[in-house]
C-alpha cells in the first residue's frame, strides 16, 4: 500500500462497532414489522433497508454495487479484490501487500506513478490497503471525472507492466516500512507474537506485511504469478458510492470493465485453525517500553462462521465497552483508578474466525496482574449480574444511532459493502443489519458474554520494560512463553 496506516485508520473507524459499519440512514419501505421487549415498553421495529443499494453483475463475473448519495457532486470508487494475506501460499507471506504497492508502478499506457498524479491533478484522492481477506483500491473524485478513473483502473487490472528493477526497489521500500512500523516497535512485535500464538500454523497468524525473511525472498516471477492468478474481474467487487445513478453507472462499468476476460477461479490454501491447548500467556520485555500494557486476543465467531453469535457479540461488546457509564470504565478507570485506559473490541468482518481484543494500560504503580484480575472480575459481574433489558436496549440504540451517521458519509458505505462482500456476507446481510441487531434476543446477548469469559481460546500479552522498570540504556529483549 502507499500508506500502510490507512488500514489501521479504517479498522479503527469501521470495525470498532459493526453497527457503525453496516448500517446507516434508515430509509426504505417497511416490509415486515417486529417488536422488541424492553423493561418498560414494546418497541416497534421496522425491517427497512439501510442503504437501498443497487447491484448487478457483468458478463465476466464482476460484481458492481451502487449506493447513491447526492449530497455533493462526488463519488467514491472502490475496487475490492477477493484476495488478502490469508490467501498467500505458505512461505510467501507479504505478497498480497507487496503487490498492492506494485499496482501503482505503471502499465503499457501509464507511467509509474501516473495513476496517482492523474487523480491529484483532477482534484481527487486515492490510496489502497490490504487486509487478511481482501485488497482494496479507492479514489474519491468529482462525478464527471469517473470515466477517467475507471479507464485507468481497468487498465491496471490486467495490463501491469512492471520492470524488474522497480520490483527490486519496491521490495527495499517494503522492508524499510516493516523496519519502521514493526521491527523497532515493541507493541507491534508483541502483537505479531500474540497473533502467531492465537492462530498457530494458520494464515491469520501471519502478519499482513509479511515476515521479513519471506519478503526478502520473494521473486519477480512469484509476484507476477500472484497478479495473474488473483487480479481478474470475476474476483473483484466494484463499489461506487455517491452522486451517480444506475442508469449512468452501468454503461460505464460495461464499457471499461466488461471487456476484461474472466480468469479461472483462484483457490486459496485450505488453512484450518487448530484448537488451542488452553489459555496462553506471553511476557514481552523491551528496553524501549516506558509504559506497561496488557493485551488479550481471543478467537471468536465471525459473521461468516456464525451470524447469530456475531450479532450478539457486537451488542455484548458495546455493553461492556460502551462509554464512561459502563462497569468496565468505572471499575478500572474512573472509580477503581487502576488503569488510564481499558477497552474491549470485536468485529465479525472476517472470512474465517474473528478476533476480540482487550487492551489495558495500568496506572503507574499498578501491576498487570491487578488490572487483569479487575477486568476478569468485571466480566464475571456481567455473568452473575446480567445486563438488564434497558442496558441491552441502550447498546442497540447506540449502535443504530452510530449507523445513521455513517449513511451521510461518502466513503463509509463503499467500505462497508466491499469489506462485507469479500468476507462472506450478502447484500441483504448489510441492508438488514439494523433489523437483525434490534431483533437479537436479550438472552442471546447475555449468553454472548460467555465467549469473553472463556479464555481457552485466548492469548494474553504483558508488555513490560526490561527488568520491570524503564531502562533506557538496556538492549535486551525477548518473548517468554508459558
ZAMARGU-4260 file (C-alpha; in steps of 0.2 Angstrom, whole numbers, plus 5000, padded with zeros to 4 digits):
<rodrens>
0) 5000/5000/5000 | 5006/5018/4998 | 5002/5022/5016 | 5000/5007/5027 | 4992/5017/5041
5) 4976/5018/5031 | 4971/5001/5035 | 4973/5005/5054 | 4963/5021/5052 | 4949/5011/5043
10) 4949/4997/5056 | 4948/5010/5070 | 4933/5019/5061 | 4923/5005/5055 | 4927/4989/5065
15) 4925/4996/5082 | 4907/4995/5080 | 4899/4985/5066 | 4883/4995/5069 | 4893/5010/5063
20) 4900/5000/5048 | 4885/4990/5042 | 4870/5002/5043 | 4866/5020/5041 | 4852/5030/5035
25) 4836/5021/5039 | 4827/5023/5023 | 4816/5011/5014 | 4799/5004/5014 | 4795/4993/5029
30) 4790/4975/5023 | 4789/4967/5040 | 4786/4973/5057 | 4793/4965/5073 | 4793/4970/5092
35) 4807/4970/5105 | 4803/4969/5123 | 4811/4981/5135 | 4808/4983/5153 | 4796/4997/5151
40) 4788/4996/5134 | 4787/4986/5117 | 4797/4995/5103 | 4790/4993/5086 | 4804/4988/5074
45) 4803/4991/5055 | 4813/4979/5043 | 4820/4993/5032 | 4835/4993/5020 | 4849/5003/5027
50) 4856/5009/5010 | 4844/5004/4996 | 4860/4999/4987 | 4858/4993/4969 | 4869/4979/4961
55) 4872/4970/4945 | 4885/4958/4938 | 4894/4960/4922 | 4895/4945/4910 | 4913/4942/4915
60) 4908/4939/4933 | 4912/4956/4940 | 4900/4962/4954 | 4895/4980/4954 | 4886/4989/4969
65) 4880/5006/4969 | 4875/5017/4984 | 4868/5033/4979 | 4872/5049/4989 | 4868/5066/4980
70) 4874/5077/4994 | 4889/5083/4985 | 4894/5080/4966 | 4907/5067/4971 | 4909/5049/4970
75) 4920/5036/4979 | 4926/5022/4968 | 4932/5006/4976 | 4939/4990/4969 | 4939/4976/4981
80) 4949/4960/4976 | 4944/4945/4985 | 4962/4941/4990 | 4972/4946/5005 | 4986/4940/5016
85) 4976/4924/5021 | 4976/4918/5003 | 4995/4918/5001 | 5004/4902/4999 | 5014/4896/5014
90) 5031/4904/5014 | 5026/4919/5003 | 5020/4930/5017 | 5018/4948/5012 | 5015/4945/4994
95) 4997/4952/4994 | 5003/4968/5002 | 5019/4969/4991 | 5008/4968/4975 | 4997/4982/4981
100) 5012/4993/4981 | 5016/4987/4963 | 4999/4992/4956 | 5005/5010/4956 | 5020/5006/4945
105) 5013/5008/4928 | 5006/4999/4913 | 5009/5000/4894 | 5000/5016/4894 | 5003/5023/4912
110) 5020/5028/4918 | 5025/5023/4935 | 5016/5035/4947 | 5005/5042/4934 | 4989/5034/4941
115) 4990/5044/4957 | 4997/5060/4948 | 4982/5060/4937 | 4970/5058/4952 | 4978/5073/4961
120) 4978/5083/4945 | 4959/5080/4944 | 4957/5086/4962 | 4954/5068/4969 | 4962/5057/4982
125) 4967/5039/4981 | 4975/5025/4991 | 4975/5007/4994 | 4975/4994/5009 | 4977/4976/5011
130) 4968/4965/5024 | 4968/4947/5028 | 4954/4943/5016 | 4954/4957/5004 | 4964/4971/4995
135) 4956/4987/4990 | 4960/5002/4980 | 4949/5018/4981 | 4948/5035/4973 | 4937/5050/4979
140) 4934/5061/4964 | 4922/5073/4956 | 4907/5064/4947 | 4912/5070/4930 | 4930/5063/4931
145) 4924/5045/4935 | 4927/5038/4917 | 4945/5043/4918 | 4947/5033/4934 | 4938/5018/4928
150) 4949/5018/4912 | 4965/5018/4922 | 4958/5006/4935 | 4953/4994/4921 | 4970/4996/4913
155) 4980/4990/4928 | 4968/4976/4932 | 4976/4965/4919 | 4989/4976/4910 | 5003/4980/4923
160) 5020/4982/4915 | 5032/4981/4930 | 5051/4982/4926 | 5061/4971/4937 | 5071/4985/4944
165) 5055/4993/4951 | 5051/4976/4959 | 5068/4977/4967 | 5067/4995/4973 | 5049/4992/4980
170) 5055/4977/4990 | 5068/4988/4998 | 5054/5001/5002 | 5043/4987/5010 | 5057/4980/5020
175) 5061/4998/5027 | 5042/5000/5030 | 5042/4984/5040 | 5058/4990/5050 | 5050/5007/5054
180) 5032/5001/5058 | 5036/4984/5066 | 5054/4979/5069 | 5058/4994/5080 | 5040/4995/5088
185) 5039/4983/5104 | 5020/4984/5104 | 5019/4979/5085 | 5032/4965/5088 | 5022/4958/5103
190) 5006/4959/5093 | 5014/4948/5080 | 5019/4936/5093 | 5001/4936/5100 | 4993/4933/5083
195) 5005/4919/5079 | 5001/4911/5095 | 4982/4913/5093 | 4982/4906/5076 | 4996/4893/5075
200) 5000/4886/5058 | 4986/4897/5050 | 4987/4912/5039 | 4978/4923/5052 | 4993/4921/5062
205) 5005/4928/5049 | 5007/4947/5048 | 4999/4956/5033 | 5015/4965/5029 | 5024/4948/5030
210) 5039/4941/5039 | 5055/4950/5035 | 5064/4934/5029 | 5050/4929/5017 | 5048/4947/5010
215) 5066/4947/5006 | 5065/4930/4997 | 5050/4934/4986 | 5054/4934/4967 | 5048/4943/4952
220) 5040/4928/4945 | 5031/4924/4961 | 5024/4942/4961 | 5018/4941/4943 | 5010/4924/4945
225) 5001/4931/4960 | 4994/4945/4949 | 4989/4934/4935 | 4980/4922/4947 | 4970/4934/4958
230) 4968/4950/4949 | 4953/4947/4937 | 4935/4954/4936 | 4927/4938/4942 | 4937/4940/4958
235) 4933/4958/4961 | 4919/4969/4968 | 4917/4987/4961 | 4908/4998/4974 | 4903/5016/4969
240) 4895/5027/4982 | 4890/5045/4978 | 4882/5056/4965 | 4878/5044/4951 | 4863/5034/4946
245) 4862/5016/4940 | 4857/5022/4923 | 4873/5032/4922 | 4885/5019/4931 | 4880/5003/4922
250) 4885/5009/4904 | 4902/5015/4911 | 4905/4999/4920 | 4901/4989/4905 | 4912/5000/4894
255) 4928/5000/4905 | 4927/4983/4914 | 4915/4972/4904 | 4928/4968/4890 | 4941/4961/4903
260) 4941/4942/4901 | 4937/4932/4916 | 4950/4920/4923 | 4950/4903/4931 | 4943/4904/4948
265) 4958/4905/4960 | 4958/4894/4975 | 4965/4899/4992 | 4976/4887/5003 | 4965/4877/5015
270) 4971/4883/5032 | 4961/4875/5046 | 4964/4884/5063 | 4969/4871/5076 | 4961/4870/5093
275) 4972/4880/5106 | 4978/4869/5120 | 4971/4881/5134 | 4974/4899/5139 | 4992/4905/5133
280) 5001/4919/5142 | 5016/4929/5135 | 5028/4941/5144 | 5037/4953/5132 | 5051/4964/5139
285) 5059/4978/5129 | 5071/4992/5134 | 5060/5004/5123 | 5045/5001/5134 | 5041/5015/5146
290) 5023/5011/5150 | 5017/4993/5153 | 5002/4987/5144 | 4991/4972/5144 | 4983/4964/5128
295) 4972/4949/5127 | 4967/4942/5110 | 4953/4929/5109 | 4946/4919/5094 | 4928/4922/5091
300) 4914/4918/5079 | 4913/4929/5064 | 4898/4934/5053 | 4904/4921/5040 | 4905/4907/5053
305) 4890/4910/5065 | 4880/4926/5061 | 4868/4924/5076 | 4883/4923/5088 | 4892/4938/5079
310) 4876/4949/5081 | 4875/4945/5099 | 4894/4948/5102 | 4893/4965/5094 | 4880/4970/5106
315) 4888/4962/5121 | 4905/4971/5117 | 4896/4988/5116 | 4888/4985/5133 | 4905/4981/5141
320) 4914/4995/5132 | 4901/5007/5128 | 4907/5023/5137 | 4911/5031/5153 | 4895/5024/5162
325) 4900/5006/5159 | 4905/4994/5173 | 4922/4992/5164 | 4926/5010/5164 | 4920/5013/5181
330) 4929/4998/5189 | 4946/5001/5180 | 4947/5019/5176 | 4936/5032/5184 | 4932/5024/5201
335) 4945/5010/5203 | 4959/5021/5197 | 4969/5005/5191 | 4971/5010/5173 | 4972/5025/5162
340) 4963/5016/5148 | 4953/5000/5146 | 4945/4994/5130 | 4937/4979/5123 | 4933/4977/5104
345) 4926/4965/5092 | 4922/4965/5074 | 4915/4950/5064 | 4921/4955/5047 | 4932/4941/5043
350) 4930/4926/5031 | 4935/4913/5045 | 4936/4915/5064 | 4936/4933/5070 | 4946/4941/5085
355) 4941/4951/5100 | 4954/4961/5109 | 4956/4968/5126 | 4969/4982/5129 | 4973/4989/5146
360) 4986/5002/5151 | 4989/5001/5170 | 4992/5017/5180 | 5009/5020/5187 | 5012/5008/5202
365) 4998/4996/5197 | 5003/4978/5191 | 4997/4969/5175 | 4990/4956/5187 | 4980/4969/5196
370) 4972/4975/5180 | 4969/4958/5173 | 4961/4952/5189 | 4950/4968/5189 | 4945/4965/5171
375) 4940/4947/5173 | 4930/4952/5189 | 4920/4964/5178 | 4916/4950/5166 | 4911/4939/5180
380) 4900/4953/5186 | 4891/4953/5170 | 4889/4934/5171 | 4881/4934/5188 | 4873/4951/5187
385) 4867/4950/5169 | 4864/4966/5159 | 4846/4972/5161 | 4834/4974/5146 | 4837/4993/5147
390) 4856/4991/5146 | 4854/4980/5131 | 4842/4991/5123 | 4853/5006/5126 | 4868/4997/5117
395) 4857/4993/5102 | 4852/5011/5102 | 4870/5017/5102 | 4874/5006/5088 | 4859/5011/5077
400) 4862/5029/5080 | 4881/5027/5075 | 4874/5019/5060 | 4863/5033/5055 | 4878/5045/5054
405) 4888/5033/5043 | 4875/5034/5029 | 4879/5053/5027 | 4897/5048/5023 | 4904/5047/5005
410) 4916/5033/5008 | 4910/5023/5023 | 4896/5014/5013 | 4908/5009/4999 | 4920/5002/5013
415) 4906/4993/5022 | 4899/4984/5006 | 4917/4980/5000 | 4923/4973/5016 | 4907/4963/5019
420) 4906/4955/5002 | 4924/4950/5002 | 4921/4941/5019 | 4906/4930/5016 | 4891/4942/5019
425) 4877/4946/5007 | 4870/4962/5002 | 4854/4958/5012 | 4865/4955/5027 | 4871/4973/5026
430) 4854/4981/5021 | 4845/4972/5036 | 4859/4973/5049 | 4849/4986/5060 | 4834/4975/5060
435) 4845/4960/5064 | 4853/4969/5079 | 4836/4976/5085 | 4828/4958/5085 | 4843/4949/5093
440) 4836/4942/5109 | 4842/4949/5125 | 4845/4931/5131 | 4857/4929/5116 | 4866/4944/5121
445) 4868/4939/5139 | 4874/4922/5133 | 4887/4930/5122 | 4897/4936/5137 | 4902/4918/5140
450) 4913/4920/5124 | 4923/4934/5133 | 4924/4923/5149 | 4930/4908/5140 | 4949/4911/5139
455) 4953/4893/5132 | 4954/4902/5115 | 4964/4917/5121 | 4982/4923/5122 | 4987/4936/5135
460) 5002/4948/5132 | 5011/4958/5145 | 5022/4971/5138 | 5035/4977/5151 | 5051/4987/5152
465) 5066/4976/5154 | 5068/4971/5172 | 5050/4978/5176 | 5055/4996/5176 | 5061/5009/5162
470) 5079/5006/5157 | 5084/5017/5143 | 5102/5010/5142 | 5097/4992/5141 | 5096/4982/5125
475) 5090/4965/5129 | 5073/4960/5123 | 5063/4944/5121 | 5047/4934/5122 | 5044/4922/5136
480) 5030/4909/5133 | 5021/4900/5147
</rodrens>
